[in-house]
Amino acid sequence: MRRRYWWNRFGQIFSAEIRRNRTAALRAFRHRRWHLDEVFVKINGVKHYFWRAVDHEGEVLESYVTKTRDSKAALKFLRKSLRRNGQPEAIVTDGLASYGAPLKDLTGSGERITGRWLNNRAENSHLPFRRRERAMLRFRQMRSLQKFAAIQGTIHNHFNQERHLTSREIFKTRRDGALAE
């Protein structure tokens, strides 16, 4: 038994429960906007692609790791995201052409919003991931990257309190509530 791995101790139960509660609440609202993006991640010197869906508030909805960056990988990622989080009102992407065909297949309209700085929400969501990746001295397997990304995104959503928008007292009560949960 591999007891040393962090996901065996913390990830499975904690992450599943938090995700279930959060997605149940998010499914009720369709008026949200999704931001989709992909980033390069090296695993043992081989380039992989880390896809991420973020909602309009900056919460990570879905993370997915693939070896390719084509429309087949985008379709698989979008199917997984739509199945777990419901249908968004609008989808913001960068200029990657691989999003076009999957969006037509899944949403019917194929419309997406692209713009020069419109996808900054998704780009900034990669920063905490990059900090943790650097601290962990990169990844060695695709599976461990996928497990880490799913759990790290869920926990980041849970404890991200947007400190710059609230007073100290409100921040402390929200943080204590998150720790109690």
C-alpha positions as CSV (number, residue, x, y, z in Angstrom):
1,M,0.0,0.0,0.0
2,R,1.3,3.4,-0.9
3,R,0.5,5.4,2.2
4,R,3.0,8.1,1.6
5,Y,1.1,9.7,-1.2
6,W,-0.7,12.9,-0.2
7,W,-3.9,12.1,-2.2
8,N,-4.4,8.8,-0.2
9,R,-4.4,10.8,3.0
10,F,-6.3,14.0,2.1
11,G,-7.6,14.1,-1.4
12,Q,-10.2,11.4,-2.0
13,I,-12.8,12.1,0.6
14,F,-12.2,15.8,1.2
15,S,-12.1,16.7,-2.4
16,A,-15.2,14.7,-3.4
17,E,-17.4,16.1,-0.7
18,I,-16.4,19.7,-1.4
19,R,-16.9,19.3,-5.1
20,R,-20.3,17.7,-4.7
21,N,-21.5,20.6,-2.5
22,R,-20.1,23.2,-4.8
23,T,-21.4,21.8,-8.1
24,A,-24.9,21.3,-6.7
25,A,-25.1,25.0,-5.8
26,L,-23.5,26.0,-9.2
27,R,-25.8,23.9,-11.3
28,A,-28.8,26.0,-10.2
29,F,-27.4,29.2,-11.9
30,R,-27.1,29.4,-15.7
31,H,-26.2,33.1,-15.9
32,R,-22.5,32.5,-15.4
33,R,-19.7,32.9,-17.9
34,W,-16.9,30.3,-18.3
35,H,-13.3,31.0,-19.3
36,L,-11.4,28.1,-20.9
37,D,-7.7,28.0,-21.3
38,E,-4.9,25.5,-21.8
39,V,-1.3,25.7,-20.6
40,F,1.9,23.7,-21.3
41,V,3.2,21.4,-18.6
42,K,6.3,19.3,-18.9
43,I,6.2,15.8,-17.4
44,N,9.6,14.1,-17.5
45,G,10.7,16.4,-20.4
46,V,7.6,15.7,-22.5
47,K,5.1,18.5,-23.2
48,H,1.6,17.9,-22.0
49,Y,-1.4,20.2,-22.0
50,F,-3.3,21.3,-18.9
51,W,-6.9,22.4,-19.7
52,R,-8.8,24.5,-17.2
53,A,-12.4,25.9,-17.0
54,V,-12.9,28.8,-14.7
55,D,-16.2,30.6,-14.0
56,H,-16.8,34.4,-13.9
57,E,-15.9,34.6,-10.2
58,G,-12.5,32.9,-10.7
59,E,-13.5,29.5,-9.2
60,V,-11.9,26.5,-10.9
61,L,-14.7,24.3,-12.4
62,E,-12.7,21.6,-14.1
63,S,-9.1,20.6,-14.8
64,Y,-7.9,18.1,-17.4
65,V,-4.5,16.9,-18.7
66,T,-3.9,15.6,-22.2
67,K,-1.0,14.7,-24.4
68,T,-2.5,16.6,-27.4
69,R,-3.9,20.0,-28.1
70,D,-6.4,19.3,-30.8
71,S,-10.2,19.3,-31.1
72,K,-10.6,15.8,-29.9
73,A,-8.9,16.7,-26.6
74,A,-11.0,19.9,-26.4
75,L,-14.2,17.9,-27.0
76,K,-13.4,15.5,-24.2
77,F,-12.6,18.3,-21.8
78,L,-15.8,20.2,-22.7
79,R,-17.9,17.1,-22.3
80,K,-16.5,16.5,-18.9
81,S,-17.0,20.1,-17.9
82,L,-20.6,20.4,-19.1
83,R,-21.5,17.1,-17.5
84,R,-20.3,18.1,-14.1
85,N,-21.2,21.8,-14.1
86,G,-24.2,22.3,-16.4
87,Q,-24.5,24.6,-19.3
88,P,-23.0,28.1,-19.1
89,E,-24.5,31.2,-20.6
90,A,-21.3,32.2,-22.4
91,I,-17.9,30.7,-23.1
92,V,-14.8,32.9,-23.3
93,T,-11.7,31.3,-24.9
94,D,-8.5,32.4,-26.4
95,G,-7.9,32.2,-30.2
96,L,-7.2,28.4,-30.3
97,A,-9.1,27.0,-33.3
98,S,-9.6,23.6,-31.6
99,Y,-12.5,25.0,-29.5
100,G,-14.7,25.7,-32.6
101,A,-15.9,22.2,-33.6
102,P,-16.5,20.9,-30.0
103,L,-18.5,24.0,-29.1
104,K,-20.7,23.5,-32.2
105,D,-21.3,19.8,-31.3
106,L,-22.1,20.4,-27.6
107,T,-23.8,23.7,-27.3
108,G,-25.5,23.8,-30.7
109,S,-24.6,27.4,-31.6
110,G,-20.8,27.1,-31.5
111,E,-20.6,30.8,-30.5
112,R,-17.7,31.8,-28.3
113,I,-16.4,35.1,-27.1
114,T,-12.7,35.8,-27.9
115,G,-10.8,39.0,-27.3
116,R,-7.5,40.4,-26.4
117,W,-7.8,40.6,-22.6
118,L,-11.2,38.8,-22.1
119,N,-9.6,35.5,-21.0
120,N,-7.4,37.0,-18.3
121,R,-9.6,35.3,-15.6
122,A,-8.4,31.9,-16.9
123,E,-4.8,33.0,-17.4
124,N,-4.6,34.2,-13.8
125,S,-6.1,31.0,-12.5
126,H,-2.9,29.2,-13.6
127,L,-0.7,31.3,-11.2
128,P,-1.5,29.3,-8.0
129,F,-1.0,26.1,-9.9
130,R,2.4,27.2,-11.2
131,R,3.5,28.2,-7.7
132,R,2.6,24.8,-6.3
133,E,4.2,23.0,-9.3
134,R,7.4,24.8,-8.7
135,A,7.3,24.0,-5.0
136,M,6.7,20.3,-5.8
137,L,9.7,20.3,-8.3
138,R,7.4,19.5,-11.3
139,F,5.5,16.3,-12.0
140,R,6.6,12.9,-13.1
141,Q,3.3,11.2,-14.2
142,M,0.2,12.4,-15.9
143,R,-2.0,10.7,-13.4
144,S,-0.4,12.4,-10.4
145,L,-0.7,15.8,-12.2
146,Q,-4.4,15.1,-12.9
147,K,-5.1,14.2,-9.2
148,F,-3.1,17.1,-7.9
149,A,-4.9,19.6,-10.2
150,A,-8.4,18.4,-9.3
151,I,-7.7,18.6,-5.6
152,Q,-5.7,21.8,-5.7
153,G,-8.4,23.6,-7.7
154,T,-11.2,22.5,-5.3
155,I,-9.2,23.4,-2.2
156,H,-8.2,26.8,-3.7
157,N,-11.9,27.5,-4.4
158,H,-12.8,26.6,-0.9
159,F,-10.2,28.8,0.8
160,N,-10.0,31.7,-1.7
161,Q,-11.7,34.5,0.2
162,E,-10.8,37.5,-2.0
163,R,-9.0,39.1,0.9
164,H,-8.6,42.5,-0.9
165,L,-12.4,43.0,-1.0
166,T,-13.3,42.4,2.6
167,S,-12.4,43.7,6.0
168,R,-10.3,41.7,8.5
169,E,-13.3,40.6,10.7
170,I,-15.3,39.3,7.7
171,F,-12.2,37.5,6.3
172,K,-11.6,35.8,9.7
173,T,-15.2,34.6,10.1
174,R,-15.3,33.2,6.5
175,R,-11.9,31.5,6.9
176,D,-13.1,29.9,10.2
177,G,-16.3,28.7,8.5
178,A,-14.2,27.2,5.7
179,L,-11.9,25.4,8.2
180,A,-14.9,24.2,10.1
181,E,-16.5,22.8,7.0
